Structure formats: structure tokens, C-alpha cells
Amino acid sequence: MPIRLVKSLALLTTGALAGAFGYGAANLVPTFDAVPLEMRLSFHARLMEMNGITMQGAMALSALSAAALAVMTRGTTRWLAGGAGLLVLASFLITRLGNVPINGRIKEWAVTSAPVDHAEILDRWELFNLFRTGTAFAAFVLLILLVLRRPGAEHEANRPA
């Protein structure tokens, strides 16, 4: 029974993470590009303040639940869960090392002015956003495959391998 709960939590949290990143990539980023720069900077800075807690929480729950599932299982299930956890970790690292520093600059620009090379920096933010969205979706796909596997295909004992 605990494995089913952890499996469900991993699938739920990773699906929510992929959905949130997917929504941003499909809807927010094109909207950012369609409005005046000042509006984008102001909205982007405020949005990232709100996302700071929720998205990091979603990434933490996704990574921890996938890691717990990998520890609790063995064989292919362990590999799928571990892979999903690593992909979520990649989303986190891309966010912390790529997007977050640029978010800090955007926050400054919102109250001052954007530098001459702002378009290149915003393009880099969008590239990081695509990468983290891709890794989150890949993690979700691995967990879907894990859940859809034929029951009994591999014994999932609640014991160490």
C-alpha cells in the first residue's frame, strides 16, 4: 500500500509541475513577447515572486516522491522512478542556475530600465524555460510509463534490493 501512495504522489506532483511549466511555455512566454517591454518586465518580476515558493515546492515534492519510489522499488520501476527524480532535479538546477539569476535582473529592470542587450538576456531566459519544461515533461512521461506497466510485471517488494 505505501508504494501505491508514493507512486500516486510522484505522478500527481510531477504532472502538476509539468503542467505549470507547460502552461508558462505555451501561454505566458508568448504573451510576454506580445506586450510592451515595460509591462512584461513588471508582470514578469511580480509573477516570479509568486512562483518562487510554489514552483520550488512542486519541484521538491516531485523530486522527493520520485526518489522515495526509487528507494522503495527495484528493477525497471526503480530505474524509471530514479530517472524521473533526476529529470526533476535537472529542472530545479536549470531554474536556480539559469532562470533565477535572470529573474533578479528583470526585477531590477522593472524599476529602472532594461540594458541595451535585454533581448538577448530575455531570449536566454526563454531557452532555460524550454529546457526546464522539457525535463519536467520527460519526468512526467517516465512516471506515466511506470504507472501504466502491467501489474505483476516486476515484483515491487517493500525491501531493499
C-alpha positions in Angstrom: 0.0 0.0 0.0 2.7 2.6 0.7 4.2 2.1 -2.7 0.9 2.9 -4.3 0.6 6.1 -2.3 4.2 7.2 -3.2 3.6 6.3 -6.8 0.4 8.4 -6.8 2.1 11.3 -5.1 5.0 11.2 -7.6 2.7 11.1 -10.5 0.5 13.9 -9.2 3.3 16.3 -8.2 5.3 15.7 -11.3 2.2 16.1 -13.5 1.4 19.4 -11.8 5.0 20.6 -12.3 5.0 19.7 -16.0 1.6 21.3 -16.4 2.7 24.5 -14.7 5.8 24.8 -16.8 3.9 23.8 -19.9 1.3 26.5 -19.3 4.0 29.1 -18.9 5.8 28.0 -22.0 2.6 27.8 -24.1 0.8 30.9 -22.8 2.9 33.2 -20.6 6.0 33.4 -22.7 4.2 34.3 -26.0 2.2 36.9 -24.0 5.4 38.3 -22.6 6.6 38.8 -26.2 3.3 40.4 -27.3 3.2 43.3 -24.8 5.3 46.4 -24.3 8.6 45.7 -22.6 7.8 47.7 -19.5 4.6 45.7 -19.0 6.5 42.4 -19.5 9.2 43.4 -17.0 6.7 44.5 -14.3 4.5 41.4 -14.7 7.4 39.0 -15.0 9.0 40.4 -11.8 5.8 40.0 -9.9 5.0 36.6 -11.3 8.4 35.2 -10.4 7.9 36.4 -6.8 4.7 34.3 -6.6 6.3 31.4 -8.4 9.3 31.3 -6.2 7.6 29.4 -3.5 5.0 27.4 -5.4 7.3 26.1 -8.2 10.2 25.3 -5.8 7.7 23.4 -3.6 6.4 21.5 -6.6 9.9 20.6 -7.7 10.8 19.5 -4.2 7.7 17.3 -3.8 8.3 15.8 -7.3 11.9 15.0 -6.7 11.4 13.6 -3.2 8.5 11.4 -4.1 10.3 10.0 -7.2 13.4 9.4 -5.1 11.3 7.7 -2.4 9.7 5.5 -5.0 13.1 4.6 -6.4 14.3 3.6 -3.0 11.2 1.5 -2.3 11.2 -0.5 -5.5 13.7 -2.4 -7.7 14.4 -3.3 -11.3 12.7 -1.2 -14.1 10.4 0.6 -11.7 13.5 1.8 -9.7 15.1 3.0 -13.0 12.0 4.8 -14.2 11.5 6.5 -10.8 15.1 7.4 -10.4 15.2 8.8 -13.9 12.2 10.9 -13.2 13.8 12.2 -10.0 16.9 13.1 -11.8 15.0 14.9 -14.5 13.1 16.9 -11.9 16.4 17.7 -10.2 17.6 18.9 -13.7 14.5 21.2 -13.8 15.4 22.6 -10.4 19.1 23.2 -11.4 18.2 24.9 -14.7 15.7 27.1 -12.8 18.2 28.0 -9.9 21.2 28.5 -12.1 19.6 29.8 -15.3 16.2 31.4 -14.8 16.6 32.8 -11.2 19.6 35.0 -11.9 17.9 36.5 -14.9 14.7 37.0 -12.9 16.8 39.1 -10.5 18.0 41.2 -13.3 14.4 41.6 -14.7 13.3 42.7 -11.2 15.9 45.5 -11.3 14.9 46.5 -14.9 11.3 46.8 -13.9 12.1 49.7 -11.6 15.0 51.2 -13.6 15.4 50.4 -17.3 16.4 47.4 -19.4 20.0 47.4 -20.8 20.7 47.5 -24.5 21.3 43.8 -24.7 18.0 42.9 -22.8 16.5 41.0 -25.8 19.4 38.5 -25.8 19.1 38.1 -22.0 15.3 37.5 -22.3 15.9 35.0 -25.1 18.3 33.2 -22.8 15.6 33.1 -20.1 13.2 31.6 -22.6 15.7 29.0 -23.6 16.3 27.9 -20.0 12.5 27.9 -19.6 12.1 25.5 -22.6 14.8 23.2 -21.1 13.3 23.0 -17.7 9.8 22.5 -19.2 11.2 19.6 -21.3 12.9 17.9 -18.3 9.7 18.2 -16.3 7.6 16.7 -19.1 10.2 13.9 -19.5 10.0 13.1 -15.8 6.2 13.0 -16.0 6.3 10.7 -19.0 8.6 8.3 -17.1 6.2 8.2 -14.2 3.3 7.6 -16.6 5.2 4.7 -18.1 5.9 3.4 -14.6 2.2 3.6 -13.6 1.0 2.0 -16.8 3.2 -1.0 -16.6 1.4 -4.3 -16.3 0.7 -5.2 -12.7 3.0 -8.1 -11.6 5.5 -7.3 -14.4 8.0 -7.0 -11.7 7.7 -7.7 -8.0 7.7 -4.5 -6.1 8.7 -5.7 -2.6 9.0 -3.1 0.1 12.5 -4.3 0.8 16.0 -3.1 -0.3 17.5 -4.6 -3.4 
